[in-house]
Amino acid sequence: GNTGDFNLDGTVDLTDWMILSDNFGTGASLGQGDINFDGAVNLQDASEFHAAFTAGAAAAVPEPASVSLLLAAVGLMLGTVRRRRLR
């Protein structure tokens, strides 16, 4: 399967991003967003997902709204991580 295709539907898409973001900061399996199999869903996994999503998007020519939504989700996720660390 494709790297980043967590739900094994054959595409790397925003559904897969939601799986990664829902499990961000936890110990997890590939099906929960751990692309590099290090036992945690973290920024390395998000970076690898971004590369896989971008590669698939280049082939599929994504609509601008999808890319904007992905970037907004990354920003929200990073903001949540920063707030957790401040507590």
C-alpha positions in Angstrom: 0.0 0.0 0.0 0.9 3.7 -0.1 2.9 5.2 2.8 0.3 7.3 4.7 -2.7 5.2 3.6 -3.7 4.4 7.2 -7.2 3.2 6.4 -6.0 1.1 3.5 -8.5 2.5 1.0 -5.8 2.9 -1.7 -5.4 6.6 -1.5 -3.5 9.0 0.7 -6.1 11.7 1.5 -7.6 13.9 4.2 -9.2 10.9 5.9 -5.7 9.5 6.5 -4.6 12.9 7.8 -7.5 12.8 10.3 -6.3 9.4 11.5 -2.8 10.8 12.0 -3.9 14.0 13.7 -6.4 12.1 16.0 -3.5 10.0 17.3 -0.8 12.7 17.3 1.3 12.5 20.5 0.4 8.9 21.3 2.1 5.5 20.9 0.5 3.9 17.9 0.6 1.5 15.0 0.6 2.2 11.3 -3.1 2.1 11.2 -3.1 5.0 13.7 -0.6 7.1 11.9 2.9 5.7 12.8 4.4 5.8 9.3 8.0 5.2 10.5 7.2 2.4 13.0 8.9 4.2 15.9 6.0 3.6 18.3 4.8 7.2 18.3 2.7 9.5 16.1 4.8 12.6 15.9 6.2 15.3 13.6 8.3 12.8 11.7 5.2 10.9 10.8 3.4 14.2 9.8 6.4 15.1 7.6 6.4 11.7 5.9 2.6 11.9 5.5 3.0 15.3 3.9 5.5 13.9 1.4 3.2 11.0 0.5 0.2 13.3 0.3 2.1 15.8 -1.9 3.3 13.0 -4.2 -0.2 11.7 -4.6 -1.6 15.1 -5.0 0.9 16.0 -7.7 -0.3 13.0 -9.7 -4.0 13.8 -9.1 -3.7 17.6 -9.4 -5.6 18.5 -6.2 -8.1 21.2 -5.9 -6.7 24.3 -4.0 -9.3 23.9 -1.2 -7.8 20.5 -0.3 -4.3 21.8 0.0 -5.6 24.8 2.1 -7.5 22.4 4.4 -4.4 20.3 4.9 -2.3 23.3 5.7 -4.9 24.6 8.1 -5.0 21.2 9.9 -1.2 21.2 10.2 -1.4 24.6 11.8 -4.1 23.6 14.2 -2.3 20.5 15.2 1.0 22.3 15.8 -0.9 24.9 17.9 -2.4 22.1 20.0 1.0 20.6 20.6 2.4 23.9 21.8 -0.5 24.5 24.2 0.0 21.0 25.7 3.6 21.7 26.3 2.8 25.0 28.1 0.6 23.4 30.7 
